[in-house]
Amino acid sequence: MYASASSDIREILAKVAQGDERAFTLLFNEYYGLLERRMFYFSKSEPMAQEMALDVFLNIWISRKALQNISCFKSYLLTISRNHAFNCLKKHKRQDKRRKQWLENTDRFVREQPEDTFDYYSRIDAAVESLPPQQKKIYLLSRSDKMKQAQIAKELDIALETVKKHMVLALRNIKSRARNIAI
């Protein structure tokens, strides 16, 4: 139906504004190469340029109703592509800055960890293992199996107050051992 996009751009834009996908395909085929080269000029990255060019065409399709009021499509395309490129580059720079900051924080956290951190956790595990059998069973049901105290009381067929007392004693024993380890 359309010989080329340059033959009558106003007619093509009117068709695109009405939702004609064939007209949009023609517009896309005519201007994609130009737009991709322009985006490469800004981004210096082939994949990023392709993605930004596709984003611009997606935005054109989404806001296609506005195309009826465009007198010079090429100028319009270059302007929105420049703005989109700047927005993408700003976003990329912010993400890169956050990523570097996260890596710095992670690196600092790892460096600040005591060398015996894993030994600390193994000693806590040993403290749990050294609990009296009933305290250990109640503690593990609560922490490992994520059971509530009422569920534990029902399962072990003991009073809720007994479960609470054993949990308090178990936590007190573990904390006491943890303090001794940390000193």
C-alpha positions in Angstrom: 0.0 0.0 0.0 2.8 2.4 0.9 5.8 2.7 -1.5 8.1 4.3 1.0 7.9 6.4 4.2 9.3 9.5 2.5 6.6 9.6 -0.1 3.9 10.9 2.2 4.9 11.0 5.8 1.8 12.9 6.9 -0.4 10.2 5.5 1.6 7.5 7.3 1.6 9.4 10.6 -2.2 9.8 10.3 -2.5 6.1 9.7 -0.2 5.3 12.6 -2.2 7.6 14.9 -5.3 5.6 14.0 -3.5 2.4 15.0 -2.5 1.1 11.6 0.3 -1.4 12.4 1.4 -1.7 8.7 2.0 2.1 8.6 3.9 1.9 11.9 6.1 -1.0 10.5 6.8 1.2 7.5 7.8 4.1 9.7 9.9 1.8 11.9 11.7 0.4 8.8 12.4 3.8 7.4 13.8 5.4 10.6 15.2 2.7 12.8 18.7 2.7 11.2 19.0 6.5 11.7 17.7 6.2 15.2 20.0 3.4 16.1 23.1 5.3 14.8 22.0 8.3 16.8 21.6 6.3 20.0 25.0 4.7 19.4 26.5 8.2 19.2 25.1 8.9 22.8 25.7 5.5 24.4 28.8 4.1 22.6 27.3 0.7 23.1 25.6 -1.3 20.3 23.2 -3.3 22.6 22.3 -0.2 24.5 21.7 1.8 21.3 19.4 -0.9 20.0 17.5 -1.1 23.2 17.1 2.7 23.4 16.0 2.9 19.7 13.3 0.2 20.3 12.2 2.0 23.4 11.7 5.2 21.4 9.6 3.4 18.8 7.6 1.7 21.6 6.9 5.2 23.1 5.9 6.5 19.7 3.4 3.6 19.3 2.1 4.2 22.8 1.5 7.9 22.2 0.6 7.5 18.6 -2.4 9.8 18.8 0.0 12.8 19.1 1.5 12.0 15.7 -1.4 13.8 13.9 0.0 17.1 15.2 3.6 16.5 14.1 4.7 18.7 11.2 8.3 17.4 10.9 8.6 13.8 12.0 12.3 13.6 11.6 12.9 16.6 14.0 10.4 15.1 16.4 12.1 11.7 16.3 15.5 13.2 16.9 14.3 15.4 19.7 12.5 12.6 21.6 15.4 10.2 20.9 17.9 12.7 22.4 15.8 13.2 25.5 15.3 9.4 25.9 19.1 8.8 25.5 19.9 11.4 28.2 17.3 9.9 30.5 18.7 6.4 29.9 22.3 7.5 30.4 21.3 9.3 33.7 19.5 6.2 34.9 22.5 4.0 33.9 24.9 6.3 35.7 22.7 6.2 38.9 22.5 2.4 38.7 26.2 2.1 38.2 26.8 4.5 41.2 24.5 2.4 43.4 26.1 -0.8 42.3 29.6 0.5 43.1 28.3 1.8 46.5 26.8 -1.6 47.2 30.0 -3.4 46.3 32.0 -1.0 48.5 29.6 -1.6 51.4 29.7 -5.3 50.9 33.5 -5.3 50.7 33.7 -3.2 53.9 31.2 -5.5 55.7 33.3 -8.6 54.8 36.5 -6.9 55.9 35.0 -5.8 59.2 33.7 -9.3 60.0 35.8 -11.0 62.6 37.8 -13.9 61.2 36.2 -16.3 63.6 32.6 -15.5 62.5 32.0 -19.0 61.3 33.6 -20.3 64.5 31.2 -18.1 66.5 28.2 -19.7 64.8 29.6 -23.2 65.3 30.0 -22.4 69.0 26.4 -21.3 69.1 25.4 -24.6 67.5 27.5 -26.4 70.1 25.7 -24.4 72.8 22.3 -25.5 71.4 23.6 -29.1 71.3 24.7 -28.9 75.0 21.2 -27.9 76.2 19.3 -30.3 78.3 17.2 -32.7 76.1 13.8 -31.0 76.7 15.1 -27.5 76.3 16.9 -28.5 73.1 13.8 -30.2 71.7 11.6 -27.1 72.4 14.2 -24.7 71.2 14.7 -26.5 67.9 10.9 -26.9 67.3 10.5 -23.2 67.9 13.5 -22.0 65.8 14.1 -24.7 63.2 10.6 -25.9 62.6 9.1 -22.4 63.2 6.4 -23.7 65.5 4.5 -21.5 67.9 4.7 -22.2 71.6 1.1 -23.4 71.7 1.8 -25.9 68.8 4.9 -27.2 70.7 2.9 -27.6 73.9 0.2 -29.6 72.0 2.7 -31.7 70.1 4.7 -32.6 73.2 1.6 -32.9 75.3 2.9 -30.5 78.0 1.6 -27.2 79.5 2.1 -24.0 77.6 3.8 -22.5 80.7 6.3 -25.4 80.6 7.2 -24.6 77.0 7.7 -20.9 77.8 9.9 -21.7 80.8 12.1 -24.1 78.7 12.4 -21.5 76.0 13.5 -18.8 78.5 16.0 -21.2 80.0 17.3 -22.3 76.6 17.8 -18.7 75.3 19.4 -17.7 78.6 21.9 -20.6 78.3 22.7 -19.8 74.6 23.1 -16.1 75.3 25.4 -16.8 78.3 27.6 -19.0 76.1 27.6 -16.4 73.3 28.8 -13.7 75.7 31.5 -16.0 76.9 32.6 -16.6 73.3 32.6 -12.9 72.4 34.8 -12.0 75.3 
